[in-house]
Amino acid sequence: MKGDRVEIVVDAGDTTRTYEVVASRAGRRVETAVRRGVVEVSEVTRSGSVVRTARFMAGRVLALVEQPVPREADDERERPLREDPKPSARVSTQGST
């Protein structure tokens, strides 16, 4: 989602450096992956195309902080999908031959 960002803190010898990858447009997201000793942070479109990628040696990465944008409609997701059926609405199949 637009505004999602990942901060990467890297050891640069005598100091540390901080990098940010931000989902800059609507519909984009930020994905992280660790493969073969490399930390890869990518900004990806809805269709899955990579817009930009930042790669760091895993041994040099001190922190990887994912900071999603707060979603406003979280209360709607907590509602049940449907109401439980009432006990009187159940159909009894006993006694039928």
GITATA-V10300 format. One record per residue. N is the residue number from 0. RES is the residue in one letter. PHI is phi in whole degrees, -180 to 180 (none if undefined). OMEGA is omega in whole degrees, 0 to 359 (* if undefined). BURIAL is + if it has 16 or more other ideal C-beta (glycine too) atoms within 10 Angstrom, else -. Layout:
BEGIN
N	RES	PHI	OMEGA	BURIAL
N	RES	PHI	OMEGA	BURIAL
END
This chain:
BEGIN
0	M	none	180	-
1	K	-57	179	-
2	G	100	175	-
3	D	-60	179	+
4	R	-148	177	+
5	V	-128	176	+
6	E	-102	178	-
7	I	-121	177	+
8	V	-104	187	+
9	V	-121	175	+
10	D	-75	181	-
11	A	-116	180	-
12	G	89	182	-
13	D	-88	181	-
14	T	-143	174	-
15	T	-119	176	-
16	R	-125	180	-
17	T	-116	178	-
18	Y	-121	178	-
19	E	-130	171	-
20	V	-119	186	+
21	V	-121	172	+
22	A	-75	192	+
23	S	-85	182	-
24	R	-130	179	-
25	A	-63	179	-
26	G	89	178	-
27	R	-96	179	+
28	R	-137	179	-
29	V	-114	180	+
30	E	-117	178	+
31	T	-120	178	-
32	A	-150	175	-
33	V	-120	183	-
34	R	-138	173	-
35	R	49	177	-
36	G	77	180	-
37	V	-126	174	-
38	V	-94	183	+
39	E	-122	178	+
40	V	-119	186	+
41	S	-127	170	+
42	E	-95	189	+
43	V	-126	177	+
44	T	-81	178	-
45	R	-59	182	-
46	S	-80	178	-
47	G	99	178	-
48	S	-76	180	-
49	V	-82	180	-
50	V	-88	177	-
51	R	-151	183	-
52	T	-137	173	-
53	A	-118	181	+
54	R	-122	180	-
55	F	-137	174	+
56	M	-68	185	-
57	A	-61	179	-
58	G	-68	180	-
59	R	-97	182	-
60	V	-79	179	+
61	L	-91	181	-
62	A	-151	176	-
63	L	-132	187	+
64	V	-115	177	-
65	E	-93	182	-
66	Q	-126	179	-
67	P	-74	176	-
68	V	-75	178	-
69	P	-61	179	-
70	R	-86	183	-
71	E	-83	187	-
72	A	-98	181	-
73	D	-67	182	-
74	D	-67	179	-
75	E	-72	182	-
76	R	-75	183	-
77	E	-83	179	-
78	R	-72	176	-
79	P	-67	181	-
80	L	-67	178	-
81	R	-152	178	-
82	E	-76	174	-
83	D	-69	179	-
84	P	-68	179	-
85	K	-76	182	-
86	P	-60	182	-
87	S	-74	182	-
88	A	-85	181	-
89	R	-75	181	-
90	V	-98	179	-
91	S	-93	179	-
92	T	-105	179	-
93	Q	-76	177	-
94	G	89	178	-
95	S	-91	182	-
96	T	-113	*	-
END
